[in-house]
Every structure is written in structure tokens, then in C-alpha cells.
């Protein structure tokens, strides 16, 4: 799985660009893709990113770079949670099979995580970026004050698997994020509706003492922010995003839809509002793999379609083989096209920087038909 070939990198220098990160991690192995998490409005890096490699050995080499200084700042590198999640799911399947054989029904386990003390400018997309490394998220709810619509600093996160909710609770409870120390607790019952504005100042202080028992060790003198409760050489198993930094506010409520799609476009688009997208520089038509590997373009099509499908429904993908890496996409709607183009524009893929933008239907059809005529 591609998750197994991906590492999560934290504490990236805010001025480091994709190419610098690509060059740094290329010493570990062949880099397939890089995705920096950026602020939705300013497009500035939040100090967190994902680096995907082509083989497991490169992943092991990348993990060895944990703590190595990059642009004067020590990086924190961790592996994907995919393997742990698969093992937990296997254990759950064994328990369910045992119950079918007469061992009794397995008890239902809570899978909802309630997070408090979030930065008020955190959007649903920000919450998803922080907690999704622990496993698949079914839904995220950010209660707001009915009268004002302001964020209450709470998040209700429902994981598909209870084990993943517990892992997120154990890892993130007490972690400092954007200047605030998170409080996380797994619950069985549905949370009550958000209280009215007048009750919020009293409700949160009453809630927090019940969560303090699970809080890791407080920050010791001289420790860096975000490093509380950690032994030397260890690191927390998820992103400590640099969101909420002074001068980089997040737009309230500008999050990703609960279905798991990405957030708003990360880069401005100049093309028209259509469902058609042209992306460039995905491959070199004269490269060795492109000319000699019969499966290259099939694999590339699967990869890019999978990536774009995170932002919207992809109806058609057409690779223009005789161009400088051009690929056409037809989405189900304009929103998905804009999100995919914005998210991939400027990203690095296999050492090449992608350019993406929307195009008109006429341009799309002309290029698609020209490609078909050339076959």
C-alpha cells in the first residue's frame, strides 16, 4: 500500500520549498511525491508534510533522518500508521470470528474522540490533517456557538476503528498544537449538543479536570514546545502543525468536506470555472521508463487518478504521451476540478514540479481527440 511508503515529516522550516525537501530526502532513496500542508489563505507552509517513496528500504533510510537538521531546524520523521491499523483490524476480525463460533458477541468499543482546547481558527480540514495519520476518519464535527457561529475549540472525531481512536487519544492528549495544549478523550455515548454561548465559559473548565488524568508529563524546563512527555529519541506519532502562527490566521470554517476530500485549493487558479483540468510535467516522454516500461503509463494513470479522486469524482483521465508530461482530467463538477488543480499545482511528483489549471471544454476535447488521432 502507498501508505506504507509514506513518511510524515514535522518541524519543517517554514521557508523550505518542495524542491529543497525533495533534494534532502532523495539521500534516503527515490522520492515519488511530496505534499506540504499549507495555510488555505496565505499558502504558507505549516511546517508539516508527507514524503512518499518508491520502495520500503527508502522509507527505512528516511526514518533514520529523524533529528537531522534541515535548514538549521531538526526534523521529526515518522512512518505511516497503516501497518498498525491493519494489525488492529486483523485482531478485531479474529474476535468477531470467535464470537460467530460461540464465543459470544464482541463488546462494542467507543470510536469517538472528543478533542478540546483546539485553536479557535482550526477548520475541519486542519483537524483531519492532524488526526488522519492514525486511521480512517468517518466524520468530524466542530460545534459552534449558535448565536455567533464561533468555534468552541471542540472537535468530535469518529474513527472507523475503535483501536485507531484509542491510538489518537494516547498520542495526542497533552500535545501542544498552535500554542494550545490538546485534551483528548474517547467516549462511548453521543456528545450533547453544544451549549449556548453563556454556558461555554463554565462548561469547558468543568470538562477539562476529567481529562487531565490521561495527560502525559508536563513540559519540563528547557524542553522545546510540542516535546512534552517524550523520551530522548522518541517523537509523537502525528503532525504538530504550525497552524495558528502569528501573522498566518486560518479562515474560520474553511475546512474539507467530511467525505475525506482535501481542503480548499492551495494555489490560485487562472483558468475558467469548468470541470476540465490540464496538468503538466508529470513525465518525460523521452525518459527510459517512459520508453521501455510497458506498464509505466498504466501505473501513472492509476496513481494520478487516485490522487485527484481525493478532491472530487474523476470521470476520465487521458495521458498525452507525446507531450511534456501533460495529463487531462474530466471531473464530475467544477468544484472537484478546482480543488484538484489547486492542490496539485506546484507540487513535486517524482522529481518534477507539476503545473495544473482548469481549461475550457473545447480545449479539453481538442487535446483529447488529438491524442486519440495520434495513437
C-alpha positions as CSV (number, residue, x, y, z in Angstrom):
1,X,0.0,0.0,0.0
2,X,1.1,3.5,-0.7
3,X,0.7,4.5,3.0
4,X,3.5,2.1,3.8
5,X,5.8,4.0,1.5
6,X,5.0,7.4,3.0
7,X,6.6,9.2,6.0
8,X,5.2,12.1,7.9
9,X,7.7,15.0,8.4
10,X,7.2,17.6,11.1
11,X,9.1,20.8,12.1
12,X,9.9,21.7,8.5
13,X,11.4,25.1,8.2
14,X,8.5,27.4,7.1
15,X,10.5,28.8,4.2
16,X,11.6,25.4,2.8
17,X,10.0,24.7,-0.6
18,X,9.1,21.4,-2.1
19,X,12.2,21.1,-4.2
20,X,14.5,21.6,-1.2
21,X,12.6,18.9,0.7
22,X,12.8,16.7,-2.4
23,X,16.6,17.1,-2.5
24,X,17.0,16.5,1.2
25,X,15.0,13.2,1.3
26,X,16.5,12.0,-2.0
27,X,19.5,11.0,0.0
28,X,17.2,8.3,1.5
29,X,16.0,6.9,-1.8
30,X,13.9,7.7,-4.9
31,X,11.2,10.1,-3.9
32,X,7.8,9.6,-5.6
33,X,5.8,12.6,-4.3
34,X,5.9,15.4,-1.8
35,X,3.0,17.2,-0.3
36,X,3.4,20.2,2.1
37,X,0.5,21.2,4.2
38,X,-0.2,24.9,3.6
39,X,-2.4,27.6,5.0
40,X,-5.6,27.8,3.0
41,X,-5.5,31.6,2.7
42,X,-1.8,32.6,2.6
43,X,-0.5,29.4,1.0
44,X,2.4,29.4,3.6
45,X,3.8,26.1,4.8
46,X,2.5,24.9,8.2
47,X,5.8,23.0,8.8
48,X,4.3,19.6,8.1
49,X,4.5,17.4,5.0
50,X,4.3,13.9,3.6
51,X,7.1,12.3,1.5
52,X,6.3,9.2,-0.5
53,X,9.0,6.8,-1.7
54,X,9.1,4.1,-4.3
55,X,10.3,1.2,-2.0
56,X,10.3,0.2,1.7
57,X,14.1,0.5,2.0
58,X,14.0,4.2,1.2
59,X,11.3,4.6,3.9
60,X,13.7,3.0,6.5
61,X,16.5,5.3,5.3
62,X,14.2,8.3,5.7
63,X,13.3,7.3,9.2
64,X,17.0,7.4,10.1
65,X,16.9,11.1,9.2
66,X,14.8,11.8,12.3
67,X,16.5,14.6,14.3
68,X,18.8,15.6,11.4
69,X,19.0,19.4,11.0
70,X,17.4,20.8,7.8
71,X,17.8,24.5,7.2
72,X,19.0,24.8,10.8
73,X,16.0,23.0,12.3
74,X,15.9,19.4,13.4
75,X,13.3,17.4,11.6
76,X,10.8,14.9,13.1
77,X,10.2,11.9,10.8
78,X,7.7,9.1,11.4
79,X,6.3,6.2,9.5
80,X,2.7,5.7,8.4
81,X,0.3,4.2,10.8
82,X,-1.0,1.9,8.1
83,X,0.6,-1.3,9.4
84,X,-0.5,-0.8,13.0
85,X,-4.0,-0.1,11.7
86,X,-4.1,-3.3,9.7
87,X,-2.9,-5.4,12.6
88,X,-5.6,-3.9,14.8
89,X,-8.2,-4.7,12.2
90,X,-7.0,-8.2,12.0
91,X,-7.3,-8.7,15.7
92,X,-10.8,-7.3,15.6
93,X,-11.7,-9.8,12.8
94,X,-10.4,-12.7,14.9
95,X,-12.5,-11.6,17.8
96,X,-15.6,-11.3,15.5
97,X,-14.9,-14.8,14.1
98,X,-14.6,-16.2,17.6
99,X,-17.9,-14.7,18.5
100,X,-19.5,-16.4,15.5
101,X,-18.2,-19.8,16.7
102,X,-19.9,-19.4,20.0
103,X,-17.6,-17.3,21.9
104,X,-20.1,-14.5,22.5
105,X,-20.6,-11.3,20.7
106,X,-17.6,-8.9,20.9
107,X,-18.4,-5.9,23.0
108,X,-18.8,-2.7,21.1
109,X,-16.0,-0.2,21.6
110,X,-16.1,3.5,21.6
111,X,-14.7,5.1,18.4
112,X,-15.5,8.7,19.0
113,X,-12.7,11.0,20.1
114,X,-13.5,14.4,21.7
115,X,-10.8,17.0,21.5
116,X,-10.9,20.2,23.4
117,X,-8.6,23.2,23.6
118,X,-8.2,23.4,19.8
119,X,-7.1,26.7,18.4
120,X,-10.3,28.7,17.5
121,X,-9.2,29.2,13.9
122,X,-8.8,25.4,13.2
123,X,-11.0,24.2,10.4
124,X,-12.3,20.8,9.7
125,X,-9.6,20.3,7.2
126,X,-6.9,21.2,9.7
127,X,-8.3,18.7,12.2
128,X,-8.4,16.0,9.6
129,X,-4.8,16.6,8.6
130,X,-3.7,16.3,12.2
131,X,-5.6,13.1,13.1
132,X,-5.9,11.2,9.8
133,X,-2.4,9.6,10.2
134,X,-4.0,7.4,13.0
135,X,-6.6,5.8,10.7
136,X,-9.7,6.3,8.6
137,X,-12.0,9.0,9.9
138,X,-15.7,8.6,9.4
139,X,-16.8,12.1,10.4
140,X,-15.6,15.3,12.1
141,X,-17.9,17.8,13.8
142,X,-16.8,21.2,15.1
143,X,-19.5,22.5,17.4
144,X,-20.1,26.3,17.2
145,X,-21.9,28.9,19.2
146,X,-25.4,29.1,17.7
147,X,-25.6,32.9,18.2
148,X,-22.3,33.8,16.6
149,X,-21.1,30.8,14.7
150,X,-17.7,31.0,16.6
151,X,-15.7,27.9,17.1
152,X,-15.9,26.5,20.6
153,X,-12.5,24.9,20.5
154,X,-14.0,21.4,20.5
155,X,-13.9,18.6,17.9
156,X,-15.9,15.4,17.7
157,X,-13.9,12.9,15.6
158,X,-15.4,9.5,14.8
159,X,-12.9,6.9,13.6
160,X,-13.9,3.8,11.6
161,X,-12.0,1.5,14.0
162,X,-12.0,1.9,17.8
163,X,-8.3,1.0,18.0
164,X,-7.5,4.0,15.9
165,X,-9.4,6.3,18.2
166,X,-7.5,4.9,21.2
167,X,-4.2,5.4,19.5
168,X,-5.1,9.0,18.7
169,X,-6.1,9.6,22.3
170,X,-2.9,8.2,23.7
171,X,-0.7,10.0,21.3
172,X,-2.3,13.4,21.1
173,X,-3.6,14.0,24.7
174,X,-1.5,16.8,26.1
175,X,0.3,17.6,22.9
176,X,0.9,21.3,22.3
177,X,-0.6,22.4,19.0
178,X,-0.6,26.0,17.7
179,X,0.1,27.3,21.2
180,X,-2.6,25.3,22.9
181,X,-2.4,22.0,24.7
182,X,-4.9,19.5,23.4
183,X,-7.2,17.4,25.7
184,X,-8.4,14.2,24.1
185,X,-10.7,11.5,25.4
186,X,-12.5,8.6,23.8
187,X,-16.2,8.4,24.6
188,X,-19.0,5.8,24.1
189,X,-22.0,8.0,24.2
190,X,-23.0,10.6,21.7
191,X,-21.9,14.1,23.0
192,X,-24.5,16.5,24.0
193,X,-25.4,19.4,21.7
194,X,-23.1,22.4,22.1
195,X,-24.2,24.7,25.0
196,X,-25.3,28.3,24.5
197,X,-22.7,31.0,24.4
198,X,-23.3,31.9,28.1
199,X,-22.6,28.4,29.3
200,X,-19.4,27.8,27.4
201,X,-17.0,29.7,29.8
202,X,-18.3,27.4,32.6
203,X,-18.7,24.2,30.6
204,X,-15.1,23.8,29.4
205,X,-13.3,24.3,32.7
206,X,-15.7,21.7,34.3
207,X,-14.9,19.3,31.5
208,X,-11.1,19.6,31.5
209,X,-10.4,18.2,35.0
210,X,-11.9,14.9,33.9
211,X,-9.5,14.7,31.1
212,X,-6.3,15.7,33.0
213,X,-5.7,12.2,34.3
214,X,-4.7,11.0,30.8
215,X,-2.4,13.9,30.2
216,X,1.3,13.0,29.5
217,X,4.0,14.6,31.6
218,X,4.0,18.3,31.6
219,X,6.7,20.2,29.8
220,X,10.0,20.2,31.7
221,X,12.2,23.3,31.9
222,X,14.3,23.6,28.8
223,X,12.2,21.3,26.6
224,X,11.0,22.6,23.2
225,X,7.3,23.3,22.6
226,X,5.5,20.1,21.4
227,X,8.1,17.8,23.0
228,X,6.4,17.2,26.4
229,X,6.2,13.7,27.7
230,X,8.8,12.4,25.2
231,X,11.9,10.4,26.0
232,X,15.1,11.3,24.1
233,X,15.0,10.0,20.5
234,X,11.2,9.5,20.6
235,X,8.6,11.5,18.8
236,X,4.8,11.9,18.9
237,X,3.0,9.8,16.2
238,X,1.3,12.6,14.3
239,X,1.7,16.1,13.0
240,X,2.3,19.0,15.2
241,X,1.1,21.6,12.7
242,X,2.4,25.1,12.7
243,X,-1.1,26.5,12.2
244,X,-2.2,29.5,14.1
245,X,1.2,31.1,14.0
246,X,1.2,34.9,14.4
247,X,0.5,36.6,11.1
248,X,-0.8,33.4,9.5
249,X,-4.5,33.2,10.5
250,X,-6.7,30.4,9.3
251,X,-10.1,31.3,7.8
252,X,-12.8,30.0,10.3
253,X,-14.9,27.2,8.9
254,X,-12.9,26.8,5.7
255,X,-12.4,23.0,6.0
256,X,-12.6,19.9,3.9
257,X,-15.9,18.2,3.4
258,X,-16.5,15.3,5.8
259,X,-16.1,12.7,3.0
260,X,-12.3,12.9,3.2
261,X,-11.6,15.2,0.3
262,X,-8.8,17.8,0.7
263,X,-9.3,21.4,1.7
264,X,-9.8,24.5,-0.5
265,X,-7.4,25.0,-3.4
266,X,-3.8,25.5,-2.1
267,X,-2.9,27.7,-5.1
268,X,-4.8,30.4,-7.1
269,X,-6.1,29.3,-10.5
270,X,-6.2,31.4,-13.6
271,X,-8.3,29.1,-15.7
272,X,-12.1,29.2,-16.2
273,X,-14.6,27.6,-13.7
274,X,-15.0,24.2,-15.5
275,X,-14.9,20.5,-14.8
276,X,-11.8,20.1,-17.0
277,X,-8.2,20.2,-15.8
278,X,-4.8,20.1,-17.6
279,X,-1.8,19.1,-15.6
280,X,1.7,19.3,-16.9
281,X,5.2,17.9,-16.3
282,X,4.1,14.5,-14.9
283,X,6.6,12.6,-17.0
284,X,9.4,12.9,-19.6
285,X,8.4,11.4,-23.0
286,X,12.0,10.6,-23.7
287,X,12.7,9.0,-20.3
288,X,14.0,5.4,-20.0
289,X,11.0,4.2,-18.0
290,X,8.5,6.0,-20.3
291,X,10.1,4.4,-23.4
292,X,10.9,0.9,-22.1
293,X,8.5,0.1,-19.3
294,X,5.2,-1.2,-20.8
295,X,3.3,-0.6,-17.6
296,X,4.6,2.9,-16.9
297,X,1.7,4.9,-18.3
298,X,-0.9,2.4,-16.8
299,X,0.7,2.8,-13.3
300,X,0.9,6.6,-13.8
301,X,-2.7,6.8,-14.8
302,X,-3.8,4.8,-11.7
303,X,-1.6,6.9,-9.4
304,X,-2.7,10.3,-10.6
305,X,-6.3,9.3,-10.8
306,X,-6.2,8.1,-7.2
307,X,-4.6,11.3,-6.1
308,X,-7.1,13.5,-7.9
309,X,-10.0,11.5,-6.6
310,X,-9.2,12.8,-3.1
311,X,-10.6,16.1,-4.3
312,X,-13.5,15.1,-6.4
313,X,-15.0,12.4,-8.6
314,X,-12.8,11.8,-11.7
315,X,-14.8,10.7,-14.7
316,X,-11.9,10.4,-17.2
317,X,-8.1,10.6,-17.2
318,X,-6.2,10.9,-20.5
319,X,-2.4,10.9,-20.7
320,X,-1.0,12.8,-23.7
321,X,2.1,10.7,-24.2
322,X,3.8,12.8,-26.9
323,X,3.9,16.0,-24.7
324,X,6.0,17.2,-21.8
325,X,4.1,15.2,-19.2
326,X,0.5,16.5,-19.9
327,X,-2.5,14.7,-18.5
328,X,-6.2,15.7,-18.9
329,X,-8.8,15.1,-16.3
330,X,-12.6,15.4,-16.5
331,X,-14.3,15.8,-13.2
332,X,-17.9,15.3,-12.2
333,X,-18.2,19.0,-11.3
334,X,-16.4,22.3,-11.2
335,X,-15.7,22.2,-7.5
336,X,-13.8,19.0,-7.7
337,X,-11.8,20.2,-10.7
338,X,-10.8,23.4,-8.9
339,X,-9.8,21.6,-5.7
340,X,-7.7,19.1,-7.5
341,X,-6.0,21.7,-9.7
342,X,-5.3,24.0,-6.8
343,X,-4.0,21.2,-4.6
344,X,-1.6,19.7,-7.2
345,X,-0.4,22.9,-8.8
346,X,3.2,23.5,-7.7
347,X,3.6,20.0,-6.0
348,X,6.5,17.8,-6.8
349,X,6.0,14.3,-8.3
350,X,9.0,12.0,-8.9
351,X,11.4,15.0,-9.1
352,X,9.2,17.1,-11.3
353,X,7.1,20.2,-10.3
354,X,3.5,19.9,-11.5
355,X,1.6,22.8,-13.1
356,X,-2.2,22.4,-13.0
357,X,-5.1,24.6,-14.0
358,X,-8.6,24.4,-15.4
359,X,-9.3,24.6,-19.1
360,X,-12.4,25.0,-21.3
361,X,-14.4,22.1,-22.5
362,X,-13.4,22.9,-26.1
363,X,-9.7,22.9,-25.2
364,X,-10.2,19.6,-23.4
365,X,-11.9,17.9,-26.3
366,X,-9.4,19.2,-28.9
367,X,-6.4,17.9,-26.9
368,X,-8.2,14.6,-26.2
369,X,-9.1,14.0,-29.8
370,X,-5.6,14.9,-31.0
371,X,-4.2,12.3,-28.6
372,X,-6.6,9.7,-29.9
373,X,-5.7,10.5,-33.5
374,X,-2.0,10.1,-32.7
375,X,-2.4,6.6,-31.4
